[in-house]
Amino acid sequence: MRRYKGIGGKVKQAGCWLLIIVLLPYIITVFINGPKVITASKADETMVKIKKNGKMPVEEYCIGVLARDMSADYEKEALNAQAVLIRTEVYRMIQEAGGDGTLPEEAADEFWTEKQMKSAWGMRYAENYRKLKNALESTAGQVLFYGKDLAMTPFFNLSNGYTRDAKEVLGKEEYPYLKIVECPGDVNAENEIQTVILEVKSEQKGENEGTTGIETMDVEIQETDSVGYVLKIRVGDKEMSGEEFRNKYHLASSCFTLQPYNGKLRVTTRGAGHGIGMSQYTANEMAKKKQGYRKILKYFFEGTDIKEVTEIIKNV
């Protein structure tokens, strides 16, 4: 998949965790015909070009991403906030797009097609689609800026009670608006705490054969950030980032503890997702308390402003 242009070097320095947060929600590039300036009134005419799916209007693509990444049962203002985050990232990619705009096949997995929506929602397809379309229409043309630049707008499902400070993970100060924010309600979520048992591969037998195993019981957490997410971990003689460990062993979060358990390794995680940016769970709780999407976004991305997409210059 395409790396996030402009911060690829920092991804490597941060143990490649940032690749996950910026690629999974909305990896796209764009193909634009005509003038290099796109006005807000023409936003719906902007096309994204995705292999296997062809071209589609940017707002239609955003609906597909929204369908994949947030439950349609969430509150209206939470959906609105999510819509702004997705659109902002789309236009970041518009600014950076090059070539003919064709994406690798994996990009087609980053949003739901109409067929996938119908399969997932069944009889509720029309109702849910209308909710998501309304979120895009209610926030039409709105994107998040930090100063003169479009903000980076990551999101995730559930925190461990706090969002993470991007500076701690990246070691740089390019995203001062991505900092620690309290999410007290997250700790009460049903799937806040999850447990995975890892078995040493050489000892897997019978029905456990073929399951994900760990190479050794010699595992040590070496560094965590200030809110408890693992930054560095050693497995035998190999070091990796917490996000690499999380993805390798299919953990919900890189906020985890380790405990030997009957010759196996018990991994207990807190939260779900990478922990940077907006907690969708807290956003929904705020919306339940009648807080609007502007307030939600201001809470998670302090120092940013919602602006209209009046012009975006394509530099190819």
C-alpha positions in Angstrom: 0.0 0.0 0.0 1.0 3.6 -0.5 2.9 5.1 2.3 1.7 8.4 3.8 3.7 10.9 1.8 5.8 13.3 3.7 6.1 11.4 7.0 7.4 8.1 5.7 10.8 8.7 7.5 9.1 9.3 10.8 7.1 6.1 10.4 10.3 4.1 10.4 11.6 6.0 13.4 8.4 5.3 15.3 8.5 1.6 14.7 6.2 1.8 11.7 3.1 2.3 13.9 2.0 5.4 12.1 1.6 3.4 8.9 -1.4 1.8 10.5 -3.2 4.9 11.7 -2.8 6.9 8.5 -3.3 4.1 6.0 -6.1 1.9 7.3 -8.9 4.5 7.6 -8.6 6.2 4.3 -5.8 5.2 1.9 -6.7 6.9 -1.3 -5.2 9.0 -4.0 -7.1 11.1 -6.6 -7.5 11.6 -10.2 -8.7 15.1 -11.1 -9.5 16.4 -14.6 -9.5 20.1 -15.5 -8.3 23.0 -13.4 -6.0 22.7 -10.5 -8.2 24.6 -8.1 -11.2 22.8 -6.6 -13.9 25.0 -5.0 -16.3 23.9 -2.3 -19.1 24.0 -4.8 -17.4 21.5 -7.0 -16.3 19.2 -4.2 -18.9 16.5 -5.2 -17.4 16.5 -8.7 -14.0 15.4 -7.4 -13.3 11.8 -8.3 -11.2 9.2 -6.6 -9.9 6.3 -8.7 -9.6 2.9 -7.0 -8.4 -0.3 -8.7 -11.2 -2.8 -9.0 -13.8 -0.1 -8.3 -13.0 2.5 -10.9 -13.8 6.2 -10.3 -16.4 7.5 -7.9 -17.3 10.9 -6.4 -15.2 11.8 -3.3 -18.3 12.1 -1.1 -19.5 8.7 -2.2 -16.1 7.3 -1.2 -16.3 9.0 2.1 -19.7 7.4 2.8 -18.0 4.0 2.2 -15.2 4.8 4.6 -17.6 6.0 7.2 -19.7 2.9 6.8 -16.6 0.7 7.4 -15.1 2.7 10.2 -18.0 3.8 12.4 -21.3 2.1 13.4 -24.3 3.7 11.8 -26.0 3.3 15.2 -23.7 6.0 16.6 -25.2 9.4 17.5 -25.6 11.9 14.7 -23.0 14.4 16.0 -20.4 11.6 16.4 -21.1 10.6 12.7 -20.7 14.2 11.7 -17.4 14.5 13.5 -16.2 11.3 11.8 -17.3 12.6 8.4 -15.1 15.8 8.8 -12.1 13.7 9.8 -12.5 11.4 6.8 -13.0 14.3 4.3 -10.0 16.1 5.7 -7.8 13.1 5.1 -9.2 12.7 1.6 -8.2 16.3 0.7 -4.8 15.9 2.3 -4.3 13.1 -0.3 -5.7 15.3 -3.0 -2.9 17.8 -2.3 -0.2 15.1 -2.4 -1.6 12.9 -5.2 0.6 12.1 -8.2 0.6 9.8 -11.3 -2.8 8.6 -12.7 -4.4 8.2 -9.3 -4.8 4.4 -9.5 -4.4 2.6 -6.2 -3.2 -0.9 -5.5 -5.9 -3.5 -4.9 -5.6 -3.3 -1.1 -7.1 0.2 -1.3 -10.4 -1.3 -2.3 -10.6 -2.9 1.2 -10.5 0.5 3.0 -14.2 1.3 2.3 -17.5 -0.5 1.9 -19.1 -0.8 -1.4 -22.9 -0.7 -1.8 -22.9 -4.5 -1.9 -21.0 -4.7 1.3 -23.3 -2.3 3.0 -26.3 -4.3 2.0 -24.7 -7.5 3.2 -23.8 -6.0 6.6 -27.0 -4.1 7.2 -29.7 -6.2 5.5 -33.1 -4.6 5.9 -31.5 -1.6 7.6 -29.5 -0.6 4.5 -31.7 2.3 3.4 -31.9 3.7 7.0 -28.2 3.4 7.7 -27.1 4.7 4.3 -29.4 7.8 4.9 -27.7 8.4 8.3 -24.2 8.4 6.8 -25.2 10.4 3.8 -26.8 13.0 6.1 -23.5 13.2 8.1 -21.6 14.1 4.9 -24.3 16.5 3.8 -24.5 18.2 7.2 -20.8 18.9 7.1 -20.5 19.5 3.3 -17.2 21.0 2.4 -15.9 21.1 5.9 -12.3 20.1 6.8 -10.0 20.5 9.7 -7.1 22.9 9.5 -4.2 23.5 11.8 -2.9 27.0 10.8 -2.7 27.1 7.1 -2.5 23.4 6.6 -4.9 20.5 6.6 -4.6 18.7 9.9 -3.8 15.0 10.2 -6.9 13.4 11.5 -6.5 9.9 12.9 -9.2 8.1 14.9 -9.7 4.8 16.7 -12.4 2.9 18.5 -11.6 3.0 22.2 -8.8 4.4 24.4 -7.4 3.1 27.7 -8.8 6.3 29.4 -6.5 8.7 27.6 -5.5 9.4 24.0 -1.8 9.4 23.2 0.6 12.2 22.6 2.0 12.0 19.0 5.2 13.7 20.1 6.0 10.8 22.4 5.6 8.3 19.7 7.1 10.2 16.7 9.7 12.1 18.7 8.8 15.2 16.7 6.5 18.2 17.2 4.7 18.4 13.9 1.3 17.5 15.3 0.9 19.5 18.5 -2.8 19.1 18.3 -2.5 15.3 18.7 -1.9 15.2 22.5 -3.2 13.5 25.6 -6.9 13.9 26.2 -9.0 12.3 28.9 -11.6 9.8 27.9 -12.9 8.6 31.3 -16.0 6.9 29.9 -13.9 4.6 27.7 -12.8 2.5 30.7 -16.4 1.4 31.2 -16.9 0.1 27.7 -17.8 -3.5 27.3 -14.7 -4.4 25.3 -12.2 -2.2 27.2 -10.3 -5.1 28.5 -9.4 -8.1 26.4 -7.2 -11.1 26.9 -5.2 -13.2 24.5 -3.2 -16.3 25.3 -0.1 -16.8 23.3 1.5 -20.3 23.2 5.1 -21.0 22.2 5.0 -22.3 18.7 7.1 -25.4 19.3 4.6 -26.5 22.0 1.5 -26.1 19.9 -0.2 -29.5 19.5 -3.5 -30.9 18.3 -6.2 -28.4 17.9 -3.8 -25.5 18.6 -1.6 -26.3 15.6 -1.6 -23.5 13.0 -2.8 -20.9 15.5 -0.7 -17.8 16.1 2.1 -18.6 18.5 4.9 -16.7 20.0 8.6 -17.7 19.4 9.6 -17.7 23.0 8.5 -16.9 26.5 11.5 -14.6 26.9 9.4 -11.4 26.4 10.0 -8.0 28.0 8.3 -4.7 27.7 11.1 -2.2 27.5 9.4 1.2 27.2 5.9 2.7 27.5 4.6 6.1 26.8 3.1 8.3 29.6 -0.4 6.8 29.3 0.7 3.2 29.3 0.9 2.2 25.6 4.0 0.0 24.8 6.6 1.8 22.7 9.2 -0.9 22.7 9.2 -4.6 23.5 11.8 -7.4 23.2 10.9 -10.9 22.0 13.9 -13.1 22.5 16.7 -11.3 20.8 14.5 -9.2 18.6 13.2 -5.7 19.4 10.0 -4.3 17.9 7.5 -1.5 18.5 4.4 -2.0 20.5 2.3 -1.5 17.4 4.3 -4.1 15.5 3.8 -6.6 18.4 0.1 -5.7 18.5 -0.4 -6.4 14.7 1.8 -9.5 14.7 -0.2 -11.2 17.4 -3.6 -9.7 16.5 -4.1 -7.7 19.7 -6.8 -5.0 20.2 -4.3 -2.4 21.4 -0.7 -1.8 22.1 -1.6 -0.9 25.7 -1.0 -4.3 27.2 0.6 -6.2 30.1 2.2 -9.6 30.0 1.8 -12.5 32.5 3.1 -16.1 32.4 0.2 -18.5 32.5 0.5 -22.3 32.6 3.5 -22.3 30.4 1.9 -19.7 28.0 1.8 -16.0 27.8 -1.3 -14.1 28.8 -1.6 -10.7 27.2 -4.2 -8.3 28.6 -5.0 -5.3 26.5 -6.9 -2.1 27.3 -8.7 -0.1 24.6 -9.0 -0.8 20.9 -6.9 0.8 18.2 -3.7 2.9 18.1 -4.9 5.5 20.6 -4.0 8.6 18.6 -6.6 11.3 17.7 -10.3 10.9 18.3 -11.7 8.1 20.4 -14.9 7.1 18.6 -16.4 5.8 21.9 -15.9 9.1 23.7 -17.1 11.1 20.7 -20.3 9.1 20.8 -20.7 9.6 24.6 -20.2 13.4 24.1 -22.9 13.3 21.3 -25.3 11.6 23.7 -24.8 14.5 26.0 -25.9 16.9 23.2 -22.5 18.1 22.4 -22.1 19.0 18.7 -19.5 17.7 16.3 -17.6 21.0 16.4 -17.1 20.7 20.1 -16.1 17.1 19.8 -13.5 17.9 17.2 -12.2 20.8 19.2 -11.8 18.5 22.2 -9.7 16.0 20.4 -7.8 18.3 18.1 -7.2 21.4 20.2 -5.9 24.3 18.2 -7.5 23.2 14.9 -10.3 25.0 13.1 -13.1 23.8 10.9 -13.0 25.6 7.5 -14.6 25.3 4.2 -12.7 23.7 1.3 -12.5 26.9 -0.8 -9.5 25.8 -2.8 -7.0 23.0 -2.8 -4.1 23.2 -5.2 -2.9 20.0 -6.8 0.9 19.9 -6.9 1.9 17.1 -9.3 
